[in-house]
Amino acid sequence: MDVLLISILLAVVAGVIFTLIGLISGSDETAVMVPATLIVVLLGAPPEAVFAFLMSAVLAKHLR
């Protein structure tokens, strides 16, 4: 699969996950961000996709 497609897919997944987590009152998205990123790394995603996942997570956290 192309790196660009993987990056876009992981960015969308991170946006959805962290938006949903942000909607829960009292949740701490930051505590979930690093373990979720570690899972993406351990799944063997390319560095560009990991970066896209992390940036999407940060953006979703700050925009909610």
Backbone as CSV, one residue per row, in Angstrom:
resi,resn,N_x,N_y,N_z,CA_x,CA_y,CA_z,C_x,C_y,C_z
1,MET,0.847,-1.182,0.000,0.000,0.000,0.000,0.889,1.241,0.000
2,ASP,0.459,2.247,-0.673,1.244,3.458,-0.804,1.345,4.197,0.540
3,VAL,2.473,4.816,0.779,2.718,5.529,2.040,1.708,6.659,2.215
4,LEU,1.360,7.323,1.130,0.398,8.421,1.216,-0.972,7.927,1.670
5,LEU,-1.415,6.810,1.138,-2.713,6.262,1.538,-2.703,5.822,2.998
6,ILE,-1.623,5.211,3.426,-1.508,4.795,4.818,-1.512,6.013,5.730
7,SER,-0.809,7.064,5.337,-0.761,8.281,6.135,-2.136,8.919,6.260
8,ILE,-2.853,8.999,5.160,-4.191,9.588,5.187,-5.129,8.747,6.042
9,LEU,-5.062,7.437,5.890,-5.916,6.552,6.672,-5.641,6.687,8.162
10,LEU,-4.378,6.679,8.549,-4.044,6.806,9.968,-4.386,8.184,10.516
11,ALA,-4.260,9.224,9.702,-4.634,10.569,10.146,-6.130,10.652,10.408
12,VAL,-6.928,10.059,9.545,-8.379,10.061,9.747,-8.748,9.250,10.979
13,VAL,-8.113,8.103,11.141,-8.382,7.264,12.316,-8.038,8.012,13.602
14,ALA,-6.893,8.670,13.629,-6.497,9.421,14.825,-7.465,10.560,15.093
15,GLY,-7.886,11.251,14.046,-8.840,12.342,14.225,-10.143,11.867,14.834
16,VAL,-10.638,10.754,14.336,-11.895,10.209,14.857,-11.731,9.727,16.303
17,ILE,-10.672,8.979,16.560,-10.449,8.434,17.907,-10.324,9.549,18.939
18,PHE,-9.495,10.542,18.650,-9.248,11.566,19.649,-10.382,12.579,19.736
19,THR,-11.180,12.717,18.696,-12.389,13.531,18.804,-13.392,12.840,19.713
20,LEU,-13.565,11.541,19.541,-14.481,10.800,20.398,-14.017,10.784,21.851
21,ILE,-12.722,10.612,22.058,-12.199,10.643,23.425,-12.390,12.025,24.039
22,GLY,-12.222,13.074,23.231,-12.384,14.433,23.717,-13.811,14.771,24.104
23,LEU,-14.773,14.078,23.519,-16.170,14.334,23.856,-16.552,13.789,25.229
24,ILE,-15.790,12.851,25.731,-16.069,12.255,27.037,-15.581,13.213,28.116
25,SER,-16.475,13.589,28.973,-16.132,14.546,30.023,-15.131,13.937,31.009
26,GLY,-14.080,14.681,31.288,-13.087,14.242,32.263,-12.019,13.328,31.703
27,SER,-12.042,13.076,30.405,-11.022,12.181,29.832,-9.733,12.948,29.573
28,ASP,-8.650,12.210,29.530,-7.337,12.804,29.304,-6.773,12.247,28.007
29,GLU,-6.895,13.029,26.931,-6.446,12.563,25.623,-4.938,12.398,25.570
30,THR,-4.225,13.241,26.302,-2.771,13.193,26.266,-2.242,11.867,26.801
31,ALA,-2.907,11.310,27.793,-2.478,10.033,28.357,-2.700,8.882,27.382
32,VAL,-3.567,9.070,26.411,-3.855,8.019,25.435,-3.014,8.196,24.174
33,MET,-2.531,9.414,23.936,-1.846,9.726,22.684,-0.561,8.919,22.484
34,VAL,0.280,8.842,23.492,1.560,8.133,23.343,1.362,6.622,23.200
35,PRO,0.532,5.968,24.023,0.335,4.530,23.794,-0.288,4.214,22.432
36,ALA,-1.208,5.068,21.972,-1.810,4.836,20.651,-0.767,4.998,19.553
37,THR,0.097,5.992,19.681,1.171,6.182,18.700,2.153,5.018,18.743
38,LEU,2.433,4.511,19.911,3.317,3.357,20.039,2.721,2.130,19.351
39,ILE,1.420,1.948,19.460,0.763,0.839,18.766,0.938,0.980,17.258
40,VAL,0.779,2.211,16.751,0.954,2.451,15.313,2.386,2.125,14.893
41,VAL,3.360,2.518,15.715,4.766,2.226,15.409,5.013,0.717,15.417
42,LEU,4.498,0.035,16.414,4.711,-1.412,16.518,3.993,-2.194,15.426
43,LEU,2.944,-1.608,14.840,2.274,-2.260,13.719,3.088,-2.171,12.433
44,GLY,4.144,-1.371,12.453,5.036,-1.297,11.309,4.703,-0.199,10.317
45,ALA,4.023,0.828,10.781,3.688,1.938,9.889,4.959,2.713,9.532
46,PRO,5.023,3.248,8.315,6.184,4.050,7.935,6.247,5.343,8.760
47,PRO,7.423,5.931,8.878,7.574,7.139,9.706,6.648,8.287,9.297
48,GLU,6.385,8.425,8.014,5.490,9.492,7.551,4.084,9.280,8.075
49,ALA,3.634,8.034,8.111,2.295,7.710,8.598,2.203,7.917,10.106
50,VAL,3.258,7.587,10.827,3.280,7.809,12.273,3.201,9.307,12.563
51,PHE,3.933,10.098,11.796,3.899,11.546,11.963,2.499,12.096,11.672
52,ALA,1.868,11.603,10.607,0.512,12.042,10.261,-0.468,11.661,11.362
53,PHE,-0.331,10.466,11.930,-1.187,10.019,13.026,-1.023,10.937,14.232
54,LEU,0.208,11.220,14.592,0.479,12.046,15.766,-0.018,13.479,15.561
55,MET,0.226,14.058,14.399,-0.229,15.427,14.138,-1.752,15.519,14.099
56,SER,-2.400,14.505,13.560,-3.853,14.489,13.540,-4.418,14.362,14.959
57,ALA,-3.761,13.570,15.779,-4.186,13.428,17.177,-4.046,14.746,17.925
58,VAL,-2.946,15.430,17.716,-2.722,16.720,18.369,-3.744,17.738,17.891
59,LEU,-3.999,17.776,16.602,-4.962,18.716,16.052,-6.382,18.441,16.568
60,ALA,-6.783,17.185,16.612,-8.108,16.838,17.128,-8.225,17.184,18.596
61,LYS,-7.151,17.034,19.339,-7.161,17.350,20.770,-7.365,18.840,20.989
62,HIS,-6.743,19.675,20.165,-6.816,21.119,20.379,-8.029,21.775,19.741
63,LEU,-8.687,21.113,18.789,-9.813,21.726,18.125,-11.159,21.394,18.756
64,ARG,-11.210,20.454,19.640,-12.519,20.065,20.192,-13.052,21.061,21.122
